Amino acid sequence: MSLQNNKQTKPSLTAAFDQYIDETLRKEITGISRTAWWRLERQNKTPPSYRIGSLKRWLLSEVLLWLQSN
């Protein structure tokens, strides 16, 4: 029996470890100001935001994937 797939892969962030982040942490992670982010949102160029009560949040995994693809 041989090992077919010997490649090491990077661990991925899965839903079990995901979390919602607030505006402050989103800004710290992306380095994009609130105003610039708002403009990108209007152009549908950002990950979706989620309303939790009256608070706006983003999923950390989606923000990180977005950063990798940009």
PDB file as gemmi writes it, atoms N, CA and C in Angstrom:
CRYST1    1.000    1.000    1.000  90.00  90.00  90.00 P 1                      
ATOM      1  N   MET A   1       0.832  -1.174   0.000  1.00  0.00           N  
ATOM      2  CA  MET A   1       0.000   0.000   0.000  1.00  0.00           C  
ATOM      3  C   MET A   1       0.887   1.251   0.000  1.00  0.00           C  
ATOM      4  N   SER A   2       0.656   2.172  -0.914  1.00  0.00           N  
ATOM      5  CA  SER A   2       1.451   3.392  -0.962  1.00  0.00           C  
ATOM      6  C   SER A   2       0.584   4.600  -0.651  1.00  0.00           C  
ATOM      7  N   LEU A   3       1.259   5.647  -0.228  1.00  0.00           N  
ATOM      8  CA  LEU A   3       0.536   6.886   0.051  1.00  0.00           C  
ATOM      9  C   LEU A   3       0.342   7.642  -1.254  1.00  0.00           C  
ATOM     10  N   GLN A   4      -0.892   7.830  -1.631  1.00  0.00           N  
ATOM     11  CA  GLN A   4      -1.203   8.509  -2.889  1.00  0.00           C  
ATOM     12  C   GLN A   4      -0.973  10.013  -2.790  1.00  0.00           C  
ATOM     13  N   ASN A   5      -1.405  10.599  -1.688  1.00  0.00           N  
ATOM     14  CA  ASN A   5      -1.335  12.041  -1.554  1.00  0.00           C  
ATOM     15  C   ASN A   5      -0.404  12.399  -0.412  1.00  0.00           C  
ATOM     16  N   ASN A   6       0.837  12.663  -0.719  1.00  0.00           N  
ATOM     17  CA  ASN A   6       1.842  12.963   0.280  1.00  0.00           C  
ATOM     18  C   ASN A   6       1.991  14.462   0.533  1.00  0.00           C  
ATOM     19  N   LYS A   7       1.288  15.293  -0.225  1.00  0.00           N  
ATOM     20  CA  LYS A   7       1.415  16.738  -0.114  1.00  0.00           C  
ATOM     21  C   LYS A   7       0.917  17.229   1.240  1.00  0.00           C  
ATOM     22  N   GLN A   8       1.660  18.133   1.818  1.00  0.00           N  
ATOM     23  CA  GLN A   8       1.191  18.775   3.038  1.00  0.00           C  
ATOM     24  C   GLN A   8       0.316  19.948   2.626  1.00  0.00           C  
ATOM     25  N   THR A   9      -0.795  20.088   3.297  1.00  0.00           N  
ATOM     26  CA  THR A   9      -1.688  21.193   2.989  1.00  0.00           C  
ATOM     27  C   THR A   9      -1.809  22.095   4.197  1.00  0.00           C  
ATOM     28  N   LYS A  10      -2.103  23.340   3.955  1.00  0.00           N  
ATOM     29  CA  LYS A  10      -2.326  24.285   5.042  1.00  0.00           C  
ATOM     30  C   LYS A  10      -3.639  23.951   5.729  1.00  0.00           C  
ATOM     31  N   PRO A  11      -3.661  24.044   7.038  1.00  0.00           N  
ATOM     32  CA  PRO A  11      -4.939  23.825   7.714  1.00  0.00           C  
ATOM     33  C   PRO A  11      -5.906  24.939   7.345  1.00  0.00           C  
ATOM     34  N   SER A  12      -7.145  24.602   7.167  1.00  0.00           N  
ATOM     35  CA  SER A  12      -8.127  25.614   6.801  1.00  0.00           C  
ATOM     36  C   SER A  12      -9.014  25.928   8.000  1.00  0.00           C  
ATOM     37  N   LEU A  13      -9.507  27.139   8.009  1.00  0.00           N  
ATOM     38  CA  LEU A  13     -10.422  27.555   9.055  1.00  0.00           C  
ATOM     39  C   LEU A  13     -11.787  26.959   8.737  1.00  0.00           C  
ATOM     40  N   THR A  14     -12.300  26.152   9.612  1.00  0.00           N  
ATOM     41  CA  THR A  14     -13.584  25.506   9.369  1.00  0.00           C  
ATOM     42  C   THR A  14     -14.665  26.160  10.201  1.00  0.00           C  
ATOM     43  N   ALA A  15     -15.894  25.845   9.875  1.00  0.00           N  
ATOM     44  CA  ALA A  15     -17.032  26.437  10.567  1.00  0.00           C  
ATOM     45  C   ALA A  15     -16.981  26.185  12.066  1.00  0.00           C  
ATOM     46  N   ALA A  16     -16.412  25.065  12.482  1.00  0.00           N  
ATOM     47  CA  ALA A  16     -16.343  24.756  13.909  1.00  0.00           C  
ATOM     48  C   ALA A  16     -15.497  25.779  14.670  1.00  0.00           C  
ATOM     49  N   PHE A  17     -14.573  26.432  13.981  1.00  0.00           N  
ATOM     50  CA  PHE A  17     -13.693  27.396  14.623  1.00  0.00           C  
ATOM     51  C   PHE A  17     -13.963  28.832  14.175  1.00  0.00           C  
ATOM     52  N   ASP A  18     -15.003  29.041  13.430  1.00  0.00           N  
ATOM     53  CA  ASP A  18     -15.285  30.361  12.885  1.00  0.00           C  
ATOM     54  C   ASP A  18     -15.873  31.263  13.962  1.00  0.00           C  
ATOM     55  N   GLN A  19     -15.768  32.554  13.726  1.00  0.00           N  
ATOM     56  CA  GLN A  19     -16.345  33.513  14.657  1.00  0.00           C  
ATOM     57  C   GLN A  19     -16.736  34.795  13.919  1.00  0.00           C  
ATOM     58  N   TYR A  20     -17.646  35.512  14.510  1.00  0.00           N  
ATOM     59  CA  TYR A  20     -18.029  36.807  13.973  1.00  0.00           C  
ATOM     60  C   TYR A  20     -17.065  37.856  14.516  1.00  0.00           C  
ATOM     61  N   ILE A  21     -16.691  38.796  13.656  1.00  0.00           N  
ATOM     62  CA  ILE A  21     -15.798  39.869  14.077  1.00  0.00           C  
ATOM     63  C   ILE A  21     -16.505  41.207  13.911  1.00  0.00           C  
ATOM     64  N   ASP A  22     -16.108  42.167  14.720  1.00  0.00           N  
ATOM     65  CA  ASP A  22     -16.720  43.491  14.663  1.00  0.00           C  
ATOM     66  C   ASP A  22     -15.915  44.416  13.744  1.00  0.00           C  
ATOM     67  N   GLU A  23     -16.379  45.640  13.622  1.00  0.00           N  
ATOM     68  CA  GLU A  23     -15.758  46.629  12.736  1.00  0.00           C  
ATOM     69  C   GLU A  23     -14.305  46.886  13.119  1.00  0.00           C  
ATOM     70  N   THR A  24     -14.029  46.990  14.403  1.00  0.00           N  
ATOM     71  CA  THR A  24     -12.666  47.274  14.856  1.00  0.00           C  
ATOM     72  C   THR A  24     -11.704  46.176  14.435  1.00  0.00           C  
ATOM     73  N   LEU A  25     -12.081  44.930  14.655  1.00  0.00           N  
ATOM     74  CA  LEU A  25     -11.219  43.811  14.280  1.00  0.00           C  
ATOM     75  C   LEU A  25     -11.150  43.659  12.764  1.00  0.00           C  
ATOM     76  N   ARG A  26     -12.264  43.895  12.064  1.00  0.00           N  
ATOM     77  CA  ARG A  26     -12.258  43.845  10.598  1.00  0.00           C  
ATOM     78  C   ARG A  26     -11.264  44.846  10.030  1.00  0.00           C  
ATOM     79  N   LYS A  27     -11.257  46.049  10.607  1.00  0.00           N  
ATOM     80  CA  LYS A  27     -10.338  47.094  10.155  1.00  0.00           C  
ATOM     81  C   LYS A  27      -8.887  46.713  10.460  1.00  0.00           C  
ATOM     82  N   GLU A  28      -8.651  46.133  11.624  1.00  0.00           N  
ATOM     83  CA  GLU A  28      -7.301  45.723  12.007  1.00  0.00           C  
ATOM     84  C   GLU A  28      -6.772  44.620  11.084  1.00  0.00           C  
ATOM     85  N   ILE A  29      -7.624  43.673  10.741  1.00  0.00           N  
ATOM     86  CA  ILE A  29      -7.225  42.554   9.891  1.00  0.00           C  
ATOM     87  C   ILE A  29      -6.988  42.997   8.447  1.00  0.00           C  
ATOM     88  N   THR A  30      -7.890  43.819   7.917  1.00  0.00           N  
ATOM     89  CA  THR A  30      -7.800  44.199   6.506  1.00  0.00           C  
ATOM     90  C   THR A  30      -6.950  45.439   6.261  1.00  0.00           C  
ATOM     91  N   GLY A  31      -6.851  46.316   7.255  1.00  0.00           N  
ATOM     92  CA  GLY A  31      -6.133  47.570   7.067  1.00  0.00           C  
ATOM     93  C   GLY A  31      -6.914  48.574   6.236  1.00  0.00           C  
ATOM     94  N   ILE A  32      -8.205  48.328   6.063  1.00  0.00           N  
ATOM     95  CA  ILE A  32      -9.053  49.201   5.245  1.00  0.00           C  
ATOM     96  C   ILE A  32      -9.956  50.014   6.164  1.00  0.00           C  
ATOM     97  N   SER A  33      -9.967  51.322   5.972  1.00  0.00           N  
ATOM     98  CA  SER A  33     -10.776  52.201   6.810  1.00  0.00           C  
ATOM     99  C   SER A  33     -12.262  51.911   6.652  1.00  0.00           C  
ATOM    100  N   ARG A  34     -13.026  52.399   7.589  1.00  0.00           N  
ATOM    101  CA  ARG A  34     -14.481  52.192   7.564  1.00  0.00           C  
ATOM    102  C   ARG A  34     -15.093  52.788   6.293  1.00  0.00           C  
ATOM    103  N   THR A  35     -14.659  53.982   5.916  1.00  0.00           N  
ATOM    104  CA  THR A  35     -15.208  54.647   4.734  1.00  0.00           C  
ATOM    105  C   THR A  35     -14.856  53.895   3.452  1.00  0.00           C  
ATOM    106  N   ALA A  36     -13.596  53.489   3.324  1.00  0.00           N  
ATOM    107  CA  ALA A  36     -13.176  52.750   2.134  1.00  0.00           C  
ATOM    108  C   ALA A  36     -13.902  51.409   2.060  1.00  0.00           C  
ATOM    109  N   TRP A  37     -14.074  50.750   3.217  1.00  0.00           N  
ATOM    110  CA  TRP A  37     -14.790  49.470   3.253  1.00  0.00           C  
ATOM    111  C   TRP A  37     -16.234  49.681   2.822  1.00  0.00           C  
ATOM    112  N   TRP A  38     -16.856  50.745   3.299  1.00  0.00           N  
ATOM    113  CA  TRP A  38     -18.250  51.063   2.948  1.00  0.00           C  
ATOM    114  C   TRP A  38     -18.370  51.217   1.426  1.00  0.00           C  
ATOM    115  N   ARG A  39     -17.402  51.901   0.816  1.00  0.00           N  
ATOM    116  CA  ARG A  39     -17.428  52.070  -0.642  1.00  0.00           C  
ATOM    117  C   ARG A  39     -17.310  50.721  -1.358  1.00  0.00           C  
ATOM    118  N   LEU A  40     -16.418  49.865  -0.870  1.00  0.00           N  
ATOM    119  CA  LEU A  40     -16.269  48.531  -1.458  1.00  0.00           C  
ATOM    120  C   LEU A  40     -17.549  47.710  -1.283  1.00  0.00           C  
ATOM    121  N   GLU A  41     -18.198  47.839  -0.133  1.00  0.00           N  
ATOM    122  CA  GLU A  41     -19.460  47.133   0.102  1.00  0.00           C  
ATOM    123  C   GLU A  41     -20.516  47.548  -0.906  1.00  0.00           C  
ATOM    124  N   ARG A  42     -20.585  48.825  -1.180  1.00  0.00           N  
ATOM    125  CA  ARG A  42     -21.575  49.342  -2.131  1.00  0.00           C  
ATOM    126  C   ARG A  42     -21.347  48.790  -3.539  1.00  0.00           C  
ATOM    127  N   GLN A  43     -20.119  48.417  -3.832  1.00  0.00           N  
ATOM    128  CA  GLN A  43     -19.773  47.842  -5.144  1.00  0.00           C  
ATOM    129  C   GLN A  43     -19.804  46.312  -5.112  1.00  0.00           C  
ATOM    130  N   ASN A  44     -20.274  45.739  -3.990  1.00  0.00           N  
ATOM    131  CA  ASN A  44     -20.320  44.277  -3.796  1.00  0.00           C  
ATOM    132  C   ASN A  44     -18.951  43.627  -3.963  1.00  0.00           C  
ATOM    133  N   LYS A  45     -17.921  44.274  -3.413  1.00  0.00           N  
ATOM    134  CA  LYS A  45     -16.557  43.765  -3.521  1.00  0.00           C  
ATOM    135  C   LYS A  45     -16.008  43.278  -2.176  1.00  0.00           C  
ATOM    136  N   THR A  46     -16.872  43.086  -1.199  1.00  0.00           N  
ATOM    137  CA  THR A  46     -16.459  42.619   0.126  1.00  0.00           C  
ATOM    138  C   THR A  46     -17.250  41.380   0.512  1.00  0.00           C  
ATOM    139  N   PRO A  47     -16.780  40.673   1.532  1.00  0.00           N  
ATOM    140  CA  PRO A  47     -17.576  39.559   2.040  1.00  0.00           C  
ATOM    141  C   PRO A  47     -18.889  40.097   2.610  1.00  0.00           C  
ATOM    142  N   PRO A  48     -19.909  39.268   2.680  1.00  0.00           N  
ATOM    143  CA  PRO A  48     -21.182  39.744   3.216  1.00  0.00           C  
ATOM    144  C   PRO A  48     -21.078  40.065   4.702  1.00  0.00           C  
ATOM    145  N   SER A  49     -21.888  41.007   5.130  1.00  0.00           N  
ATOM    146  CA  SER A  49     -21.974  41.310   6.561  1.00  0.00           C  
ATOM    147  C   SER A  49     -23.250  40.680   7.103  1.00  0.00           C  
ATOM    148  N   TYR A  50     -23.268  40.493   8.405  1.00  0.00           N  
ATOM    149  CA  TYR A  50     -24.414  39.873   9.070  1.00  0.00           C  
ATOM    150  C   TYR A  50     -24.879  40.790  10.191  1.00  0.00           C  
ATOM    151  N   ARG A  51     -26.181  40.907  10.330  1.00  0.00           N  
ATOM    152  CA  ARG A  51     -26.748  41.694  11.425  1.00  0.00           C  
ATOM    153  C   ARG A  51     -27.045  40.758  12.583  1.00  0.00           C  
ATOM    154  N   ILE A  52     -26.472  41.050  13.717  1.00  0.00           N  
ATOM    155  CA  ILE A  52     -26.760  40.318  14.938  1.00  0.00           C  
ATOM    156  C   ILE A  52     -27.363  41.348  15.875  1.00  0.00           C  
ATOM    157  N   GLY A  53     -28.678  41.323  15.957  1.00  0.00           N  
ATOM    158  CA  GLY A  53     -29.377  42.408  16.649  1.00  0.00           C  
ATOM    159  C   GLY A  53     -29.176  43.669  15.836  1.00  0.00           C  
ATOM    160  N   SER A  54     -28.639  44.697  16.480  1.00  0.00           N  
ATOM    161  CA  SER A  54     -28.375  45.946  15.755  1.00  0.00           C  
ATOM    162  C   SER A  54     -26.906  46.060  15.351  1.00  0.00           C  
ATOM    163  N   LEU A  55     -26.124  45.004  15.598  1.00  0.00           N  
ATOM    164  CA  LEU A  55     -24.694  45.042  15.325  1.00  0.00           C  
ATOM    165  C   LEU A  55     -24.358  44.425  13.978  1.00  0.00           C  
ATOM    166  N   LYS A  56     -23.410  45.030  13.289  1.00  0.00           N  
ATOM    167  CA  LYS A  56     -22.939  44.525  12.002  1.00  0.00           C  
ATOM    168  C   LYS A  56     -21.673  43.724  12.242  1.00  0.00           C  
ATOM    169  N   ARG A  57     -21.640  42.489  11.721  1.00  0.00           N  
ATOM    170  CA  ARG A  57     -20.505  41.597  11.928  1.00  0.00           C  
ATOM    171  C   ARG A  57     -20.139  40.895  10.633  1.00  0.00           C  
ATOM    172  N   TRP A  58     -18.922  40.347  10.581  1.00  0.00           N  
ATOM    173  CA  TRP A  58     -18.441  39.569   9.457  1.00  0.00           C  
ATOM    174  C   TRP A  58     -17.900  38.254   9.985  1.00  0.00           C  
ATOM    175  N   LEU A  59     -17.970  37.217   9.163  1.00  0.00           N  
ATOM    176  CA  LEU A  59     -17.356  35.950   9.542  1.00  0.00           C  
ATOM    177  C   LEU A  59     -15.854  36.040   9.275  1.00  0.00           C  
ATOM    178  N   LEU A  60     -15.071  35.696  10.264  1.00  0.00           N  
ATOM    179  CA  LEU A  60     -13.619  35.771  10.151  1.00  0.00           C  
ATOM    180  C   LEU A  60     -13.123  34.971   8.953  1.00  0.00           C  
ATOM    181  N   SER A  61     -13.639  33.773   8.764  1.00  0.00           N  
ATOM    182  CA  SER A  61     -13.181  32.929   7.648  1.00  0.00           C  
ATOM    183  C   SER A  61     -13.436  33.603   6.303  1.00  0.00           C  
ATOM    184  N   GLU A  62     -14.577  34.268   6.158  1.00  0.00           N  
ATOM    185  CA  GLU A  62     -14.890  34.934   4.887  1.00  0.00           C  
ATOM    186  C   GLU A  62     -13.982  36.130   4.647  1.00  0.00           C  
ATOM    187  N   VAL A  63     -13.660  36.865   5.698  1.00  0.00           N  
ATOM    188  CA  VAL A  63     -12.745  38.007   5.563  1.00  0.00           C  
ATOM    189  C   VAL A  63     -11.349  37.531   5.190  1.00  0.00           C  
ATOM    190  N   LEU A  64     -10.883  36.450   5.832  1.00  0.00           N  
ATOM    191  CA  LEU A  64      -9.563  35.919   5.524  1.00  0.00           C  
ATOM    192  C   LEU A  64      -9.479  35.375   4.100  1.00  0.00           C  
ATOM    193  N   LEU A  65     -10.519  34.692   3.652  1.00  0.00           N  
ATOM    194  CA  LEU A  65     -10.547  34.210   2.266  1.00  0.00           C  
ATOM    195  C   LEU A  65     -10.559  35.369   1.283  1.00  0.00           C  
ATOM    196  N   TRP A  66     -11.313  36.406   1.602  1.00  0.00           N  
ATOM    197  CA  TRP A  66     -11.373  37.598   0.762  1.00  0.00           C  
ATOM    198  C   TRP A  66      -9.991  38.233   0.646  1.00  0.00           C  
ATOM    199  N   LEU A  67      -9.274  38.311   1.782  1.00  0.00           N  
ATOM    200  CA  LEU A  67      -7.928  38.882   1.758  1.00  0.00           C  
ATOM    201  C   LEU A  67      -6.991  38.068   0.870  1.00  0.00           C  
ATOM    202  N   GLN A  68      -7.097  36.755   0.937  1.00  0.00           N  
ATOM    203  CA  GLN A  68      -6.233  35.896   0.129  1.00  0.00           C  
ATOM    204  C   GLN A  68      -6.515  36.050  -1.360  1.00  0.00           C  
ATOM    205  N   SER A  69      -7.755  36.331  -1.711  1.00  0.00           N  
ATOM    206  CA  SER A  69      -8.110  36.420  -3.125  1.00  0.00           C  
ATOM    207  C   SER A  69      -7.908  37.809  -3.712  1.00  0.00           C  
ATOM    208  N   ASN A  70      -7.545  38.768  -2.888  1.00  0.00           N  
ATOM    209  CA  ASN A  70      -7.337  40.148  -3.372  1.00  0.00           C  
ATOM    210  C   ASN A  70      -5.888  40.553  -3.261  1.00  0.00           C  
TER     211      ASN A  70                                                      
END                                                                             
